[in-house]
Amino acid sequence: MEKVLINLMIFLAICYVCYLFINSNYKEGMDTNSTSSPYGYAGNAAEYGAAIKANVIKNQDVLLISKYRNDYENVVLNMDDLVNNLMLTTVLTIDKANPQVGLERLTKLNESKAALNNVMKFIDSSK
């Protein structure tokens, strides 16, 4: 009688595991129905590209680069001057006991100068 109960318990455990496996939301590896992106992948790439283009046009309409080019260039140049001054201040105030913090800040400021250069190139290349 005891052996029958053990076999019955093992059978029920196996049935339960099979039930969980079958009723889970298991998907094949090549399934492309992604819920993380409303545009999917290859099948909807054209629609996704069109949505990006529409966003670019909307931003261009808001910025009016051709009309305000000089103002934008002045802002970028003034920001570049500010970053240069901050870099000099950082160099002059680096803690000799712990220079790592100051050098990291200097690196971030230098990266911001590169970003400002890219913004200026974008302004110059815009119509």
N, C-alpha and C positions, 0 to 999 in steps of 0.2 A: 504494500500500500504506500509506503514511504517513497519507494522508487518511482511510482506512478506520479506522485505529487511533484517530485523533483523534475521529472520529464515534462510534466504539464507546465511548470513554472518556466522552464527553459524555452518551451514552445511559445508561451505567451510573450516572453521577453523578445524572442526573435520576431514574432508577429508585430510587436510594438515598434521595434527598430525599423522594420520594413515599412510600416505605416508612416513613421516620421520621415523616412527617406522619400517615399512616393509623394507625400503631401507637402514637402518643402518646395520652395520656389527655386528649384534647381534648373539652371540654364546651361546649355551647351557652350563651349568655349568660343564658338564662332557666331554666336547670337549677337546681332547688332542693334537690338531694340534697347537702346540706352535711355534710361529715364533721367540721367544727369544733364543731358543737353536736349533742348527742344528741337534742335536741328539734326540730330543724329550724326552720321558720319558721311560716307561717300554718297549715299542716295540723296542727301539734302544739302550737299556742299554749295550748290548754286544759290539756293535760298539763303543759306548762311552768309555767303559772300555778298549777296544783295543787301542783307540786313546791315552788315558792316559798312558797306558803301553808303547806305542811307544815313547811318550815324556820322560818317565822315562829312557828308554834305551838310548835315544839320550843324555840326561844329564849325564848318567853314562859313556858313551863313551867320552864325552868332559872332564869330571872331572878326569877320570883314578885314582880313589881313591886307588886302590891296588898299583899303581906305586908311587904316591905322598903322601901316607899316613903320613909319618913323617913330610913332609912340612906342610900339612894341620893341623896336630896336633900342630905343633909349632905356626902356625898362631892363632889357637884358644886359646892356652895357653897364647900367648902374648896379645891377645885381652882381655883375662880374667884379666891379670895383669893391663892392661890399665883401664878397668872398675873398678877394685879395687881402683886404684889410684884416679880415678874420683869420686868414692864414698867417699873416705876419704876427698878429696878436698871439695866436696859438704857439708859434715858434718861440716867441719871446717869453712865454709863460709856461713852457714845458717843465714839469717837475723832474729834477735831476735824479731823484731817488726812484721815481716810477715814471719813466718817459713813455711807456707803452700807451697810456691813456691819451697823452697829447699827440703821439704819432698816429694813433688810430683816428683821432679827430682831424688831424691834418690830411690823412688819406681820404676821409669822407669829404672834406672840403675840396680836395683836388678832383674827386669824382664829380662833385657838383659843378666844377668849372668845365669839365668835359661835357656834362649835360647841357650847360648853358651854351657851349659852342655848337652842340647839335641843334638846339633851339634856334640859334642865330642862323645856322645853315638852312633850317626849315623855313624861317621867315624870308630869307634871301631867295630861296627857290620857289616860293609861293607866288602865284600870279597876282 
